[in-house]
Amino acid sequence: MASPRGLHSLFEYNEKLDKQPIIPGLIYDTSALVRDNLFTVLGNLLCQWPPRERYQYGEMLLPIILSGTLDELPSVQVTCQSSLSKVGKSCTQDLYDAEILQEMPTDEKLVETIGK
């Protein structure tokens, strides 16, 4: 599992080297495959991390994934929606594990949206 340590450096502008942030720049990459993989990887990271990291770094990663729902290509939009659904399921499980939810919803659509 990948660690979130150092993740912030992928979002920062480097004045010394005049380098733009890496992750935000990939949103606008001309290759649909790069954008698609970006949104898939970020969604997978959020799902694989423990709840503490998921919520700590979610505010950095979720806007990136959300931006992909407005991509010009429908296939990339679908990838983002799928990633968001997976993250929603993970968050719903977190709520259940923390005993905030008394029972897991049986409706799959509700499981996806309750944690969003």
Jmol script that loads the backbone (N, CA, C; Angstrom):
load data "model"
ATOM      1  N   MET A   1       0.840  -1.166   0.000  1.00  0.00           N
ATOM      2  CA  MET A   1       0.000   0.000   0.000  1.00  0.00           C
ATOM      3  C   MET A   1       0.895   1.242   0.000  1.00  0.00           C
ATOM      4  N   ALA A   2       0.508   2.225  -0.780  1.00  0.00           N
ATOM      5  CA  ALA A   2       1.280   3.466  -0.874  1.00  0.00           C
ATOM      6  C   ALA A   2       1.015   4.348   0.336  1.00  0.00           C
ATOM      7  N   SER A   3       2.043   5.019   0.769  1.00  0.00           N
ATOM      8  CA  SER A   3       1.932   5.921   1.909  1.00  0.00           C
ATOM      9  C   SER A   3       1.625   7.332   1.410  1.00  0.00           C
ATOM     10  N   PRO A   4       0.830   8.090   2.176  1.00  0.00           N
ATOM     11  CA  PRO A   4       0.540   9.461   1.758  1.00  0.00           C
ATOM     12  C   PRO A   4       1.667  10.447   2.054  1.00  0.00           C
ATOM     13  N   ARG A   5       2.726   9.988   2.709  1.00  0.00           N
ATOM     14  CA  ARG A   5       3.833  10.889   3.028  1.00  0.00           C
ATOM     15  C   ARG A   5       4.432  11.457   1.748  1.00  0.00           C
ATOM     16  N   GLY A   6       4.652  12.741   1.738  1.00  0.00           N
ATOM     17  CA  GLY A   6       5.236  13.392   0.572  1.00  0.00           C
ATOM     18  C   GLY A   6       4.226  13.751  -0.500  1.00  0.00           C
ATOM     19  N   LEU A   7       2.981  13.359  -0.302  1.00  0.00           N
ATOM     20  CA  LEU A   7       1.950  13.630  -1.301  1.00  0.00           C
ATOM     21  C   LEU A   7       1.798  15.124  -1.557  1.00  0.00           C
ATOM     22  N   HIS A   8       1.916  15.905  -0.487  1.00  0.00           N
ATOM     23  CA  HIS A   8       1.747  17.357  -0.622  1.00  0.00           C
ATOM     24  C   HIS A   8       2.724  17.964  -1.620  1.00  0.00           C
ATOM     25  N   SER A   9       3.914  17.364  -1.754  1.00  0.00           N
ATOM     26  CA  SER A   9       4.907  17.918  -2.669  1.00  0.00           C
ATOM     27  C   SER A   9       4.472  17.814  -4.132  1.00  0.00           C
ATOM     28  N   LEU A  10       3.545  16.906  -4.423  1.00  0.00           N
ATOM     29  CA  LEU A  10       3.035  16.776  -5.791  1.00  0.00           C
ATOM     30  C   LEU A  10       2.001  17.848  -6.127  1.00  0.00           C
ATOM     31  N   PHE A  11       1.605  18.618  -5.109  1.00  0.00           N
ATOM     32  CA  PHE A  11       0.602  19.656  -5.288  1.00  0.00           C
ATOM     33  C   PHE A  11       1.185  21.065  -5.167  1.00  0.00           C
ATOM     34  N   GLU A  12       2.486  21.167  -4.911  1.00  0.00           N
ATOM     35  CA  GLU A  12       3.097  22.464  -4.639  1.00  0.00           C
ATOM     36  C   GLU A  12       3.919  22.977  -5.815  1.00  0.00           C
ATOM     37  N   TYR A  13       3.892  24.277  -5.980  1.00  0.00           N
ATOM     38  CA  TYR A  13       4.733  24.952  -6.969  1.00  0.00           C
ATOM     39  C   TYR A  13       6.132  25.103  -6.393  1.00  0.00           C
ATOM     40  N   ASN A  14       7.146  24.754  -7.171  1.00  0.00           N
ATOM     41  CA  ASN A  14       8.537  24.882  -6.739  1.00  0.00           C
ATOM     42  C   ASN A  14       9.113  26.158  -7.351  1.00  0.00           C
ATOM     43  N   GLU A  15       9.275  27.189  -6.523  1.00  0.00           N
ATOM     44  CA  GLU A  15       9.782  28.474  -7.013  1.00  0.00           C
ATOM     45  C   GLU A  15      11.223  28.393  -7.486  1.00  0.00           C
ATOM     46  N   LYS A  16      12.047  27.662  -6.746  1.00  0.00           N
ATOM     47  CA  LYS A  16      13.473  27.566  -7.110  1.00  0.00           C
ATOM     48  C   LYS A  16      13.659  27.008  -8.516  1.00  0.00           C
ATOM     49  N   LEU A  17      12.938  25.952  -8.808  1.00  0.00           N
ATOM     50  CA  LEU A  17      13.080  25.299 -10.116  1.00  0.00           C
ATOM     51  C   LEU A  17      12.020  25.752 -11.119  1.00  0.00           C
ATOM     52  N   ASP A  18      11.132  26.630 -10.687  1.00  0.00           N
ATOM     53  CA  ASP A  18      10.025  27.106 -11.508  1.00  0.00           C
ATOM     54  C   ASP A  18       9.239  25.933 -12.107  1.00  0.00           C
ATOM     55  N   LYS A  19       8.910  24.958 -11.218  1.00  0.00           N
ATOM     56  CA  LYS A  19       8.153  23.779 -11.645  1.00  0.00           C
ATOM     57  C   LYS A  19       6.729  23.875 -11.136  1.00  0.00           C
ATOM     58  N   GLN A  20       5.801  23.628 -12.032  1.00  0.00           N
ATOM     59  CA  GLN A  20       4.385  23.628 -11.683  1.00  0.00           C
ATOM     60  C   GLN A  20       4.054  22.372 -10.880  1.00  0.00           C
ATOM     61  N   PRO A  21       2.983  22.406 -10.082  1.00  0.00           N
ATOM     62  CA  PRO A  21       2.568  21.206  -9.346  1.00  0.00           C
ATOM     63  C   PRO A  21       2.236  20.068 -10.319  1.00  0.00           C
ATOM     64  N   ILE A  22       2.593  18.866  -9.946  1.00  0.00           N
ATOM     65  CA  ILE A  22       2.444  17.729 -10.855  1.00  0.00           C
ATOM     66  C   ILE A  22       0.998  17.270 -10.979  1.00  0.00           C
ATOM     67  N   ILE A  23       0.358  16.939  -9.871  1.00  0.00           N
ATOM     68  CA  ILE A  23      -0.986  16.350  -9.917  1.00  0.00           C
ATOM     69  C   ILE A  23      -2.008  17.276 -10.577  1.00  0.00           C
ATOM     70  N   PRO A  24      -2.124  18.537 -10.156  1.00  0.00           N
ATOM     71  CA  PRO A  24      -3.118  19.398 -10.811  1.00  0.00           C
ATOM     72  C   PRO A  24      -2.880  19.554 -12.317  1.00  0.00           C
ATOM     73  N   GLY A  25      -1.638  19.510 -12.730  1.00  0.00           N
ATOM     74  CA  GLY A  25      -1.330  19.610 -14.151  1.00  0.00           C
ATOM     75  C   GLY A  25      -1.801  18.409 -14.949  1.00  0.00           C
ATOM     76  N   LEU A  26      -1.833  17.245 -14.324  1.00  0.00           N
ATOM     77  CA  LEU A  26      -2.252  16.035 -15.038  1.00  0.00           C
ATOM     78  C   LEU A  26      -3.744  16.044 -15.376  1.00  0.00           C
ATOM     79  N   ILE A  27      -4.516  16.852 -14.682  1.00  0.00           N
ATOM     80  CA  ILE A  27      -5.954  16.956 -14.986  1.00  0.00           C
ATOM     81  C   ILE A  27      -6.151  17.410 -16.427  1.00  0.00           C
ATOM     82  N   TYR A  28      -5.235  18.247 -16.903  1.00  0.00           N
ATOM     83  CA  TYR A  28      -5.356  18.837 -18.238  1.00  0.00           C
ATOM     84  C   TYR A  28      -4.451  18.171 -19.265  1.00  0.00           C
ATOM     85  N   ASP A  29      -3.891  17.021 -18.934  1.00  0.00           N
ATOM     86  CA  ASP A  29      -3.019  16.326 -19.871  1.00  0.00           C
ATOM     87  C   ASP A  29      -3.778  16.028 -21.160  1.00  0.00           C
ATOM     88  N   THR A  30      -3.090  16.109 -22.279  1.00  0.00           N
ATOM     89  CA  THR A  30      -3.744  15.879 -23.569  1.00  0.00           C
ATOM     90  C   THR A  30      -4.098  14.408 -23.789  1.00  0.00           C
ATOM     91  N   SER A  31      -3.459  13.527 -23.049  1.00  0.00           N
ATOM     92  CA  SER A  31      -3.740  12.096 -23.188  1.00  0.00           C
ATOM     93  C   SER A  31      -4.881  11.673 -22.255  1.00  0.00           C
ATOM     94  N   ALA A  32      -5.928  11.132 -22.846  1.00  0.00           N
ATOM     95  CA  ALA A  32      -7.057  10.644 -22.049  1.00  0.00           C
ATOM     96  C   ALA A  32      -6.623   9.499 -21.141  1.00  0.00           C
ATOM     97  N   LEU A  33      -5.664   8.692 -21.592  1.00  0.00           N
ATOM     98  CA  LEU A  33      -5.176   7.575 -20.783  1.00  0.00           C
ATOM     99  C   LEU A  33      -4.499   8.079 -19.509  1.00  0.00           C
ATOM    100  N   VAL A  34      -3.738   9.145 -19.608  1.00  0.00           N
ATOM    101  CA  VAL A  34      -3.086   9.729 -18.427  1.00  0.00           C
ATOM    102  C   VAL A  34      -4.142  10.229 -17.453  1.00  0.00           C
ATOM    103  N   ARG A  35      -5.128  10.966 -17.959  1.00  0.00           N
ATOM    104  CA  ARG A  35      -6.183  11.485 -17.085  1.00  0.00           C
ATOM    105  C   ARG A  35      -6.978  10.347 -16.452  1.00  0.00           C
ATOM    106  N   ASP A  36      -7.304   9.354 -17.245  1.00  0.00           N
ATOM    107  CA  ASP A  36      -8.066   8.203 -16.750  1.00  0.00           C
ATOM    108  C   ASP A  36      -7.306   7.495 -15.625  1.00  0.00           C
ATOM    109  N   ASN A  37      -6.020   7.264 -15.848  1.00  0.00           N
ATOM    110  CA  ASN A  37      -5.198   6.589 -14.834  1.00  0.00           C
ATOM    111  C   ASN A  37      -5.030   7.449 -13.586  1.00  0.00           C
ATOM    112  N   LEU A  38      -4.917   8.756 -13.755  1.00  0.00           N
ATOM    113  CA  LEU A  38      -4.809   9.658 -12.616  1.00  0.00           C
ATOM    114  C   LEU A  38      -6.012   9.494 -11.701  1.00  0.00           C
ATOM    115  N   PHE A  39      -7.203   9.541 -12.269  1.00  0.00           N
ATOM    116  CA  PHE A  39      -8.421   9.468 -11.463  1.00  0.00           C
ATOM    117  C   PHE A  39      -8.608   8.078 -10.846  1.00  0.00           C
ATOM    118  N   THR A  40      -8.188   7.056 -11.564  1.00  0.00           N
ATOM    119  CA  THR A  40      -8.273   5.695 -11.027  1.00  0.00           C
ATOM    120  C   THR A  40      -7.321   5.527  -9.839  1.00  0.00           C
ATOM    121  N   VAL A  41      -6.084   5.964 -10.003  1.00  0.00           N
ATOM    122  CA  VAL A  41      -5.071   5.817  -8.950  1.00  0.00           C
ATOM    123  C   VAL A  41      -5.460   6.609  -7.706  1.00  0.00           C
ATOM    124  N   LEU A  42      -5.905   7.842  -7.886  1.00  0.00           N
ATOM    125  CA  LEU A  42      -6.275   8.656  -6.720  1.00  0.00           C
ATOM    126  C   LEU A  42      -7.457   8.041  -5.974  1.00  0.00           C
ATOM    127  N   GLY A  43      -8.429   7.522  -6.702  1.00  0.00           N
ATOM    128  CA  GLY A  43      -9.563   6.843  -6.060  1.00  0.00           C
ATOM    129  C   GLY A  43      -9.121   5.601  -5.312  1.00  0.00           C
ATOM    130  N   ASN A  44      -8.239   4.829  -5.933  1.00  0.00           N
ATOM    131  CA  ASN A  44      -7.744   3.615  -5.286  1.00  0.00           C
ATOM    132  C   ASN A  44      -6.945   3.942  -4.023  1.00  0.00           C
ATOM    133  N   LEU A  45      -6.144   4.992  -4.083  1.00  0.00           N
ATOM    134  CA  LEU A  45      -5.382   5.389  -2.899  1.00  0.00           C
ATOM    135  C   LEU A  45      -6.319   5.730  -1.743  1.00  0.00           C
ATOM    136  N   LEU A  46      -7.335   6.521  -2.032  1.00  0.00           N
ATOM    137  CA  LEU A  46      -8.271   6.900  -0.974  1.00  0.00           C
ATOM    138  C   LEU A  46      -8.962   5.680  -0.373  1.00  0.00           C
ATOM    139  N   CYS A  47      -9.243   4.694  -1.200  1.00  0.00           N
ATOM    140  CA  CYS A  47      -9.924   3.489  -0.700  1.00  0.00           C
ATOM    141  C   CYS A  47      -8.985   2.583   0.098  1.00  0.00           C
ATOM    142  N   GLN A  48      -7.715   2.565  -0.254  1.00  0.00           N
ATOM    143  CA  GLN A  48      -6.766   1.660   0.399  1.00  0.00           C
ATOM    144  C   GLN A  48      -6.210   2.217   1.701  1.00  0.00           C
ATOM    145  N   TRP A  49      -6.158   3.524   1.830  1.00  0.00           N
ATOM    146  CA  TRP A  49      -5.612   4.109   3.040  1.00  0.00           C
ATOM    147  C   TRP A  49      -6.534   3.905   4.226  1.00  0.00           C
ATOM    148  N   PRO A  50      -5.982   3.850   5.428  1.00  0.00           N
ATOM    149  CA  PRO A  50      -6.819   3.789   6.634  1.00  0.00           C
ATOM    150  C   PRO A  50      -7.653   5.072   6.739  1.00  0.00           C
ATOM    151  N   PRO A  51      -8.742   5.017   7.491  1.00  0.00           N
ATOM    152  CA  PRO A  51      -9.633   6.190   7.586  1.00  0.00           C
ATOM    153  C   PRO A  51      -8.925   7.500   7.934  1.00  0.00           C
ATOM    154  N   ARG A  52      -7.971   7.445   8.831  1.00  0.00           N
ATOM    155  CA  ARG A  52      -7.297   8.691   9.228  1.00  0.00           C
ATOM    156  C   ARG A  52      -6.670   9.394   8.030  1.00  0.00           C
ATOM    157  N   GLU A  53      -5.914   8.653   7.215  1.00  0.00           N
ATOM    158  CA  GLU A  53      -5.292   9.236   6.028  1.00  0.00           C
ATOM    159  C   GLU A  53      -6.321   9.580   4.961  1.00  0.00           C
ATOM    160  N   ARG A  54      -7.340   8.738   4.841  1.00  0.00           N
ATOM    161  CA  ARG A  54      -8.387   8.980   3.843  1.00  0.00           C
ATOM    162  C   ARG A  54      -9.008  10.356   4.045  1.00  0.00           C
ATOM    163  N   TYR A  55      -9.317  10.694   5.291  1.00  0.00           N
ATOM    164  CA  TYR A  55      -9.974  11.968   5.559  1.00  0.00           C
ATOM    165  C   TYR A  55      -8.984  13.120   5.634  1.00  0.00           C
ATOM    166  N   GLN A  56      -7.764  12.829   6.007  1.00  0.00           N
ATOM    167  CA  GLN A  56      -6.748  13.879   6.061  1.00  0.00           C
ATOM    168  C   GLN A  56      -6.392  14.372   4.656  1.00  0.00           C
ATOM    169  N   TYR A  57      -6.275  13.443   3.706  1.00  0.00           N
ATOM    170  CA  TYR A  57      -5.855  13.802   2.362  1.00  0.00           C
ATOM    171  C   TYR A  57      -7.011  13.883   1.369  1.00  0.00           C
ATOM    172  N   GLY A  58      -8.190  13.515   1.798  1.00  0.00           N
ATOM    173  CA  GLY A  58      -9.351  13.574   0.926  1.00  0.00           C
ATOM    174  C   GLY A  58      -9.625  14.965   0.401  1.00  0.00           C
ATOM    175  N   GLU A  59      -9.404  15.967   1.254  1.00  0.00           N
ATOM    176  CA  GLU A  59      -9.664  17.346   0.810  1.00  0.00           C
ATOM    177  C   GLU A  59      -8.707  17.781  -0.300  1.00  0.00           C
ATOM    178  N   MET A  60      -7.586  17.087  -0.427  1.00  0.00           N
ATOM    179  CA  MET A  60      -6.633  17.389  -1.481  1.00  0.00           C
ATOM    180  C   MET A  60      -6.957  16.595  -2.758  1.00  0.00           C
ATOM    181  N   LEU A  61      -7.390  15.339  -2.574  1.00  0.00           N
ATOM    182  CA  LEU A  61      -7.575  14.451  -3.720  1.00  0.00           C
ATOM    183  C   LEU A  61      -8.980  14.476  -4.315  1.00  0.00           C
ATOM    184  N   LEU A  62      -9.985  14.622  -3.486  1.00  0.00           N
ATOM    185  CA  LEU A  62     -11.362  14.585  -4.005  1.00  0.00           C
ATOM    186  C   LEU A  62     -11.660  15.675  -5.036  1.00  0.00           C
ATOM    187  N   PRO A  63     -11.192  16.917  -4.853  1.00  0.00           N
ATOM    188  CA  PRO A  63     -11.449  17.907  -5.905  1.00  0.00           C
ATOM    189  C   PRO A  63     -10.840  17.531  -7.262  1.00  0.00           C
ATOM    190  N   ILE A  64      -9.705  16.830  -7.212  1.00  0.00           N
ATOM    191  CA  ILE A  64      -9.084  16.376  -8.461  1.00  0.00           C
ATOM    192  C   ILE A  64      -9.992  15.361  -9.147  1.00  0.00           C
ATOM    193  N   ILE A  65     -10.476  14.386  -8.381  1.00  0.00           N
ATOM    194  CA  ILE A  65     -11.360  13.369  -8.959  1.00  0.00           C
ATOM    195  C   ILE A  65     -12.667  14.006  -9.425  1.00  0.00           C
ATOM    196  N   LEU A  66     -13.210  14.906  -8.628  1.00  0.00           N
ATOM    197  CA  LEU A  66     -14.451  15.578  -9.012  1.00  0.00           C
ATOM    198  C   LEU A  66     -14.295  16.353 -10.317  1.00  0.00           C
ATOM    199  N   SER A  67     -13.140  16.964 -10.518  1.00  0.00           N
ATOM    200  CA  SER A  67     -12.927  17.722 -11.751  1.00  0.00           C
ATOM    201  C   SER A  67     -13.019  16.817 -12.978  1.00  0.00           C
ATOM    202  N   GLY A  68     -12.653  15.566 -12.810  1.00  0.00           N
ATOM    203  CA  GLY A  68     -12.723  14.624 -13.921  1.00  0.00           C
ATOM    204  C   GLY A  68     -14.134  14.260 -14.338  1.00  0.00           C
ATOM    205  N   THR A  69     -15.109  14.512 -13.480  1.00  0.00           N
ATOM    206  CA  THR A  69     -16.507  14.243 -13.869  1.00  0.00           C
ATOM    207  C   THR A  69     -16.963  15.229 -14.938  1.00  0.00           C
ATOM    208  N   LEU A  70     -16.185  16.288 -15.153  1.00  0.00           N
ATOM    209  CA  LEU A  70     -16.503  17.276 -16.186  1.00  0.00           C
ATOM    210  C   LEU A  70     -15.557  17.162 -17.383  1.00  0.00           C
ATOM    211  N   ASP A  71     -14.814  16.068 -17.454  1.00  0.00           N
ATOM    212  CA  ASP A  71     -13.887  15.853 -18.562  1.00  0.00           C
ATOM    213  C   ASP A  71     -14.646  15.831 -19.881  1.00  0.00           C
ATOM    214  N   GLU A  72     -13.937  16.163 -20.949  1.00  0.00           N
ATOM    215  CA  GLU A  72     -14.564  16.194 -22.273  1.00  0.00           C
ATOM    216  C   GLU A  72     -14.932  14.800 -22.786  1.00  0.00           C
ATOM    217  N   LEU A  73     -14.275  13.766 -22.277  1.00  0.00           N
ATOM    218  CA  LEU A  73     -14.546  12.402 -22.742  1.00  0.00           C
ATOM    219  C   LEU A  73     -15.439  11.648 -21.766  1.00  0.00           C
ATOM    220  N   PRO A  74     -16.523  11.078 -22.260  1.00  0.00           N
ATOM    221  CA  PRO A  74     -17.420  10.320 -21.378  1.00  0.00           C
ATOM    222  C   PRO A  74     -16.733   9.159 -20.659  1.00  0.00           C
ATOM    223  N   SER A  75     -15.759   8.516 -21.301  1.00  0.00           N
ATOM    224  CA  SER A  75     -15.082   7.380 -20.651  1.00  0.00           C
ATOM    225  C   SER A  75     -14.314   7.836 -19.408  1.00  0.00           C
ATOM    226  N   VAL A  76     -13.719   9.014 -19.460  1.00  0.00           N
ATOM    227  CA  VAL A  76     -13.009   9.550 -18.302  1.00  0.00           C
ATOM    228  C   VAL A  76     -14.012   9.951 -17.220  1.00  0.00           C
ATOM    229  N   GLN A  77     -15.139  10.508 -17.630  1.00  0.00           N
ATOM    230  CA  GLN A  77     -16.197  10.858 -16.678  1.00  0.00           C
ATOM    231  C   GLN A  77     -16.675   9.618 -15.923  1.00  0.00           C
ATOM    232  N   VAL A  78     -16.847   8.523 -16.644  1.00  0.00           N
ATOM    233  CA  VAL A  78     -17.291   7.268 -16.028  1.00  0.00           C
ATOM    234  C   VAL A  78     -16.249   6.755 -15.041  1.00  0.00           C
ATOM    235  N   THR A  79     -14.974   6.862 -15.393  1.00  0.00           N
ATOM    236  CA  THR A  79     -13.901   6.457 -14.481  1.00  0.00           C
ATOM    237  C   THR A  79     -13.983   7.240 -13.178  1.00  0.00           C
ATOM    238  N   CYS A  80     -14.204   8.539 -13.281  1.00  0.00           N
ATOM    239  CA  CYS A  80     -14.290   9.388 -12.084  1.00  0.00           C
ATOM    240  C   CYS A  80     -15.502   9.028 -11.244  1.00  0.00           C
ATOM    241  N   GLN A  81     -16.622   8.801 -11.898  1.00  0.00           N
ATOM    242  CA  GLN A  81     -17.832   8.425 -11.162  1.00  0.00           C
ATOM    243  C   GLN A  81     -17.639   7.091 -10.459  1.00  0.00           C
ATOM    244  N   SER A  82     -16.952   6.177 -11.119  1.00  0.00           N
ATOM    245  CA  SER A  82     -16.656   4.879 -10.507  1.00  0.00           C
ATOM    246  C   SER A  82     -15.731   5.048  -9.301  1.00  0.00           C
ATOM    247  N   SER A  83     -14.702   5.881  -9.452  1.00  0.00           N
ATOM    248  CA  SER A  83     -13.780   6.136  -8.329  1.00  0.00           C
ATOM    249  C   SER A  83     -14.515   6.758  -7.156  1.00  0.00           C
ATOM    250  N   LEU A  84     -15.385   7.711  -7.435  1.00  0.00           N
ATOM    251  CA  LEU A  84     -16.144   8.361  -6.365  1.00  0.00           C
ATOM    252  C   LEU A  84     -17.088   7.377  -5.671  1.00  0.00           C
ATOM    253  N   SER A  85     -17.675   6.462  -6.435  1.00  0.00           N
ATOM    254  CA  SER A  85     -18.545   5.445  -5.834  1.00  0.00           C
ATOM    255  C   SER A  85     -17.761   4.530  -4.905  1.00  0.00           C
ATOM    256  N   LYS A  86     -16.555   4.139  -5.331  1.00  0.00           N
ATOM    257  CA  LYS A  86     -15.712   3.283  -4.483  1.00  0.00           C
ATOM    258  C   LYS A  86     -15.321   4.008  -3.194  1.00  0.00           C
ATOM    259  N   VAL A  87     -14.978   5.290  -3.326  1.00  0.00           N
ATOM    260  CA  VAL A  87     -14.624   6.072  -2.140  1.00  0.00           C
ATOM    261  C   VAL A  87     -15.845   6.200  -1.230  1.00  0.00           C
ATOM    262  N   GLY A  88     -17.018   6.405  -1.819  1.00  0.00           N
ATOM    263  CA  GLY A  88     -18.253   6.480  -1.037  1.00  0.00           C
ATOM    264  C   GLY A  88     -18.507   5.193  -0.261  1.00  0.00           C
ATOM    265  N   LYS A  89     -18.253   4.059  -0.891  1.00  0.00           N
ATOM    266  CA  LYS A  89     -18.425   2.766  -0.204  1.00  0.00           C
ATOM    267  C   LYS A  89     -17.444   2.637   0.968  1.00  0.00           C
ATOM    268  N   SER A  90     -16.200   3.069   0.738  1.00  0.00           N
ATOM    269  CA  SER A  90     -15.204   3.015   1.820  1.00  0.00           C
ATOM    270  C   SER A  90     -15.617   3.904   2.984  1.00  0.00           C
ATOM    271  N   CYS A  91     -16.127   5.082   2.669  1.00  0.00           N
ATOM    272  CA  CYS A  91     -16.553   6.015   3.724  1.00  0.00           C
ATOM    273  C   CYS A  91     -17.772   5.485   4.474  1.00  0.00           C
ATOM    274  N   THR A  92     -18.671   4.828   3.757  1.00  0.00           N
ATOM    275  CA  THR A  92     -19.828   4.211   4.415  1.00  0.00           C
ATOM    276  C   THR A  92     -19.360   3.125   5.373  1.00  0.00           C
ATOM    277  N   GLN A  93     -18.381   2.329   4.943  1.00  0.00           N
ATOM    278  CA  GLN A  93     -17.826   1.293   5.819  1.00  0.00           C
ATOM    279  C   GLN A  93     -17.179   1.922   7.046  1.00  0.00           C
ATOM    280  N   ASP A  94     -16.497   3.056   6.848  1.00  0.00           N
ATOM    281  CA  ASP A  94     -15.896   3.768   7.983  1.00  0.00           C
ATOM    282  C   ASP A  94     -16.967   4.190   8.988  1.00  0.00           C
ATOM    283  N   LEU A  95     -18.071   4.702   8.487  1.00  0.00           N
ATOM    284  CA  LEU A  95     -19.170   5.130   9.362  1.00  0.00           C
ATOM    285  C   LEU A  95     -19.731   3.946  10.150  1.00  0.00           C
ATOM    286  N   TYR A  96     -19.854   2.806   9.493  1.00  0.00           N
ATOM    287  CA  TYR A  96     -20.344   1.604  10.159  1.00  0.00           C
ATOM    288  C   TYR A  96     -19.335   1.115  11.202  1.00  0.00           C
ATOM    289  N   ASP A  97     -18.058   1.089  10.823  1.00  0.00           N
ATOM    290  CA  ASP A  97     -17.016   0.633  11.748  1.00  0.00           C
ATOM    291  C   ASP A  97     -16.907   1.532  12.979  1.00  0.00           C
ATOM    292  N   ALA A  98     -17.187   2.819  12.807  1.00  0.00           N
ATOM    293  CA  ALA A  98     -17.131   3.767  13.924  1.00  0.00           C
ATOM    294  C   ALA A  98     -18.444   3.783  14.707  1.00  0.00           C
ATOM    295  N   GLU A  99     -19.354   2.914  14.327  1.00  0.00           N
ATOM    296  CA  GLU A  99     -20.668   2.778  14.962  1.00  0.00           C
ATOM    297  C   GLU A  99     -21.511   4.048  14.861  1.00  0.00           C
ATOM    298  N   ILE A 100     -21.259   4.827  13.827  1.00  0.00           N
ATOM    299  CA  ILE A 100     -22.110   5.977  13.532  1.00  0.00           C
ATOM    300  C   ILE A 100     -23.351   5.488  12.813  1.00  0.00           C
ATOM    301  N   LEU A 101     -23.168   4.505  11.927  1.00  0.00           N
ATOM    302  CA  LEU A 101     -24.298   3.803  11.317  1.00  0.00           C
ATOM    303  C   LEU A 101     -24.539   2.536  12.120  1.00  0.00           C
ATOM    304  N   GLN A 102     -25.766   2.266  12.454  1.00  0.00           N
ATOM    305  CA  GLN A 102     -26.092   1.080  13.248  1.00  0.00           C
ATOM    306  C   GLN A 102     -26.059  -0.193  12.413  1.00  0.00           C
ATOM    307  N   GLU A 103     -26.359  -0.063  11.116  1.00  0.00           N
ATOM    308  CA  GLU A 103     -26.295  -1.221  10.223  1.00  0.00           C
ATOM    309  C   GLU A 103     -25.895  -0.754   8.833  1.00  0.00           C
ATOM    310  N   MET A 104     -25.286  -1.649   8.100  1.00  0.00           N
ATOM    311  CA  MET A 104     -24.897  -1.332   6.728  1.00  0.00           C
ATOM    312  C   MET A 104     -26.143  -1.366   5.854  1.00  0.00           C
ATOM    313  N   PRO A 105     -26.326  -0.358   5.026  1.00  0.00           N
ATOM    314  CA  PRO A 105     -27.468  -0.374   4.118  1.00  0.00           C
ATOM    315  C   PRO A 105     -27.376  -1.561   3.156  1.00  0.00           C
ATOM    316  N   THR A 106     -28.516  -2.126   2.824  1.00  0.00           N
ATOM    317  CA  THR A 106     -28.527  -3.247   1.885  1.00  0.00           C
ATOM    318  C   THR A 106     -28.659  -2.776   0.444  1.00  0.00           C
ATOM    319  N   ASP A 107     -29.160  -1.571   0.263  1.00  0.00           N
ATOM    320  CA  ASP A 107     -29.292  -0.999  -1.075  1.00  0.00           C
ATOM    321  C   ASP A 107     -27.923  -0.503  -1.541  1.00  0.00           C
ATOM    322  N   GLU A 108     -27.421  -1.073  -2.626  1.00  0.00           N
ATOM    323  CA  GLU A 108     -26.082  -0.757  -3.130  1.00  0.00           C
ATOM    324  C   GLU A 108     -25.923   0.731  -3.451  1.00  0.00           C
ATOM    325  N   LYS A 109     -26.951   1.337  -4.015  1.00  0.00           N
ATOM    326  CA  LYS A 109     -26.876   2.759  -4.360  1.00  0.00           C
ATOM    327  C   LYS A 109     -26.764   3.616  -3.093  1.00  0.00           C
ATOM    328  N   LEU A 110     -27.456   3.219  -2.061  1.00  0.00           N
ATOM    329  CA  LEU A 110     -27.393   3.945  -0.794  1.00  0.00           C
ATOM    330  C   LEU A 110     -26.015   3.808  -0.153  1.00  0.00           C
ATOM    331  N   VAL A 111     -25.406   2.634  -0.285  1.00  0.00           N
ATOM    332  CA  VAL A 111     -24.063   2.404   0.248  1.00  0.00           C
ATOM    333  C   VAL A 111     -23.078   3.363  -0.414  1.00  0.00           C
ATOM    334  N   GLU A 112     -23.241   3.574  -1.734  1.00  0.00           N
ATOM    335  CA  GLU A 112     -22.345   4.470  -2.474  1.00  0.00           C
ATOM    336  C   GLU A 112     -22.530   5.923  -2.066  1.00  0.00           C
ATOM    337  N   THR A 113     -23.770   6.336  -1.856  1.00  0.00           N
ATOM    338  CA  THR A 113     -24.037   7.754  -1.655  1.00  0.00           C
ATOM    339  C   THR A 113     -24.012   8.202  -0.194  1.00  0.00           C
ATOM    340  N   ILE A 114     -24.240   7.296   0.723  1.00  0.00           N
ATOM    341  CA  ILE A 114     -24.289   7.696   2.131  1.00  0.00           C
ATOM    342  C   ILE A 114     -22.930   8.172   2.625  1.00  0.00           C
ATOM    343  N   GLY A 115     -21.858   7.634   2.066  1.00  0.00           N
ATOM    344  CA  GLY A 115     -20.523   8.014   2.488  1.00  0.00           C
ATOM    345  C   GLY A 115     -19.935   9.175   1.712  1.00  0.00           C
ATOM    346  N   LYS A 116     -20.659   9.668   0.712  1.00  0.00           N
ATOM    347  CA  LYS A 116     -20.135  10.777  -0.098  1.00  0.00           C
ATOM    348  C   LYS A 116     -20.311  12.087   0.574  1.00  0.00           C
TER     349      LYS A 116
END
end "model"
wireframe off; spacefill off
backbone 0.3
color backbone group
